[in-house]
Amino acid sequence: MIKYYYPDGTHCYRALHTTHAVYHSDDGKLIARAMKPDNSDMYEFEIAGFELLKTGERYD
């Protein structure tokens, strides 16, 4: 599981297998490329960072 942090301070979770790439754009922004929820195509969005979460660990 990947936790993406957005520039506005919010976050979302995505399954690891939906992530295609994370890279810096020409203007220095951190960009994630992922599969759309319906698996029809890829889309890109700006992120502030990301975190890989370990399987089986619970956070209370």
Secondary structure, DSSP 8 states (H G I E B T S, - for coil): -EEEE-TTS-EEEE-GGGEEEEEE-TTS-EEEEEE-TTSS-EEEEEESEEEE--TT----
